[in-house]
Amino acid sequence: MNNVGLHVGGSYEDIIDIPELYERGFRTFQIFFGCPKNYSLPRPEAVRTLLEKVPDSINLIAHGPYVISLVTYADSRHWRGSLNHVLKATRMCESLGIKYYVTHIGSIRQGQDKRSGYFNLISFCNKWLQLTRDMDVVLCLENSPGSKSGRKIGSIPLVYKVVELVDHPRVRMCFDSEHAYANGFNIEDEENIDKLAEVSDILHLNAVPEKVEKGKHLDRHSFTPLNESMTEPEVLINIAKRFLDKPIIFERRDYDISESDYHYLKEKLF
């Protein structure tokens, strides 16, 4: 279960929690480099200094901030700023030996059509590949819960189609189970989950809290453990079975719940 882990804190400084979590059995950790609500990035030396205090045998994954948009107008300041930030973060990952950089794809502008967002995302991926061609970092596009306004367009079908079309081993999916459910995707369809596992390098295994209804676009990565998911817990276990050779991340607000999920998953899978 070395590939099963959790999201740690709200910035790179929470790396200090990793030694304790390591003692609890975790070996894989996902972090934000900076505040998820802006483009802030620390100096690589600051991250490296903290990493010197944690065990060498951990797997570290970086997650981008929520302000990024890879789908807005390709000539806009927001799109260029997002590209610039992801490039800087990719270089940081490369220098720190972090293989995966996970990012949401963001939202289209009011009045912008979904089709242009789709092509802007493809343009982003191709531009990113061109500018990072000497690096080994993998960009993982995370599916979104959608939104009532229709501006969050990162549905499973769209992200899946982009990853297939770009067709490069360094552009992959990050499949989020709760986001998929909130956006109306049938997470019980084993055939579709098999297809997603083929194009995904990371699984965010998140329970569906009580307030989240299928297709209602409400995103709540809360305090709900796997065995209390509003979907049948076995549905989440079946998803996990298809990702056993890839990083599986719990995104909880409580480390104790993540530890409980870790042992629950271990019991069910082994």
N, C-alpha and C positions, 0 to 999 in steps of 0.2 A: 504493500500500500504506500510505497514511497512517492507515488505520483499523486496522491490525494492530499489536498491542502486547503488553505483558506486565505481570504483577503485580510491583510494586516493593516489596520489603522487608516488614517486619512492623509498621510504623507510619508516620505522616505524616513523621517525621524522615528517612525514607529517600528523600524527595523530592530530597535532595541528590545522589542517584545519577542523576537524570534527565538533566542535561546530558551526561554521558558516554554514556548510552544513546541520547540524541538524536543524537550523533555516529555511532552505529552504525546509524542509519537509522530508529529507532522514533519515532513521533509520538503514540502512544496508550499511556496508562499507567493501571493500576488500583492503588489504594492502600487500606490500612486507615488510618482516622483515628487509632485507638489500638490497644492490645493486643487481638488478636482473641479473647482468653480472658476479657475482662471488658467492662464498659460504659463504660470510660474514653473521654473525648473531650477533645481539646486545645482551647485557645482559638482561635477563628477567626483572630485576629491572628497567632498563631504559625504557622499554616499559610500565611497570606497572605504573611508575611515570607519563608518559604522559596520560595514560588511566584514571588516577585520575582526570584529567582536563576536561573529556568529560562526557556527560550524561550517566547514568547507563543503560538506556533503549535502547542501540544500539546493533545491531548484527554485530559481527566482523568476517571476513573471512581472512585467510592468504593465500597468493599465493607464491609458490616457485620460485626460480630463473631460468633463461633460460638455465643455464649451466648443469642442471641435465640431466642424461640419465639413464633410468631404463631398457633400451633395449640393451645396448652394452654388450660385452662379460661379463658373470657373474663373471668371476674370474679376471676381469681387475681392475686396480686402479681406473678408472673413475666410474665403477659400484659400487665399494665398497665405494668410496668417496660420491657418490650420496646417497647411503643407509645411510651412517653415517650422512650426512647433514639432510636428511628427518627425521631421528630418533631424532636428536637434535631439529629440528623445531617442531616435533610432541610433544616432551616433553614441549617445550615452550608453544605451544597451550594449552596443558593440564593444565599447571600451570596458564595460563591467562584466562582460561575458554572459549577458542576459539574452536568451534565445528568442523569447516571444514578447511582442508589444501588442496589447489588446486595445482596440478603440471602438467606441460607438461611431456610427457614420453621420450622426447629426440630423439636422432638419433642413428642408427646403424653405425658401422665403415665401412670404404671403404672395399669392398670385403666380408663383412659379409652378410649372407642371411637373408631375412625377417623372415623366419621361426624360426631361432635361437633368433631373437629379440623378437618375440612373446612369446617364452618359457622363455626368460630371464625376461620379464615383469611379467609373472605369478610367477616366482620364487621370484621376488622382492616383489610382493604383499603378498605372503605367508610368506616370511621372516619378512616383516614389521608387519604383523598381529601377528606373533609369539612373536616378541620383544616388541610389544605394547599391549599385551593382557589385561593388567590391565588398559588401558586408554579408553576414550570415543571418541577420535578424529576420524573423518571420512576422509579418503584419497579419494580425488576426482580426477580422471584421466581425463585430458582435451584433447579432440580431436585436432589434429593439421591441418594446412593448407596443409601439405605435402611439398615436395620439388622437383625441377626438377631432382635432382640427385637420387631421390627415397630413400634417407636415413632417411627422416622423415616419419616414418611408422605409425604414430598415426591417421590413418583414423577412421571414425565412425565405420565401420564393425569390425575392429580389436579391438578397445577399448571396444566396446559393447560386443564382444565375450569373452574378458578377464574378464570383470566385471561379466558376466553371469557365466563363468566357475569357478571363484574364489568363487562366491556365498556367500558373507558375507556382512552384513549390514554396515560394516565399510570400504568397498571398493566400491566406486560408480563412476559414470561419472560426469564430468562437461561438459555440451554441449555448444559449442561456435558456434553460427549461422554463423558468417562470416568465421571462419575456415572451417566449413563444406562445405559452398558454394565454397570456394577457392579450396577445395580438391575434388570437383566434386560431392558432395552429393546433392540429390534433396531435398531441404528444403521445397518444396511445397507439398511433399507427407505426408499427414496428418496421414496415418496409421503408417508410419515409425517414425514420430515425437511422436506419442502416445507410441510406443515401447521404444523410447529413454527416454521419460519422466518417464517411469517405472523404469529405471535403473540409472537415473540421480538425484542428489540432488541439483544441482546448474545449472542455465542458465546464460551464458554470452550472453546477447542480444545485438549484435553488428550489425549495419547497414553495407551494402555492398557498399563501395566507388566506384566511377566511374572507377578507374583503375583496380579494381579486376574483373577478368573474371572467370567464372565457370571452375573449373578443372585446372587452370593455376598456382595454388600454391602461388599466391602473397598475402602476409598477410599485411593488412593495417587497423589497428584500428585507424582511423584518426578523422577528424573533421566533419565527415558526420553524421547528425542526422537521426533518424529513418524514418522520413517522407520524406527524400531525398534519401533513399536507392535505389541502382540500381535494386534490386528486388522490387516487389510491396510491399509497406509498410504493406499491409494487411497480407502478408505472415509472417512477423515478429510478427504482432499482434496475428495471429493464433497460432504461436509457444508459445508466452507468455501466452495465455489462458490455455495451458497445464501445465504451471509451476506456477500457481497462489498461490499454497501453499508452494512454495520453494523460496529460495533466487534468485532474478533476478538482475544481475549486468550489468551496462553500463560501458564499458571500453573506455572512451573518453579521449582526451587530453585537454579538456576544461570543467570546471565545469558548465558553463552556458549552454552548449549544453546538458549535462547530465540533468540539471534541466528542459530544454525544452522537452527532451525525457520523463522525469518523468510525466510531465503534459499531454503530448501527449498520453502516454500509459494510464494514468488515465482516460482521456476523452474517449478513444476508448474502454476501458474495463468496465467502470462503467458509 
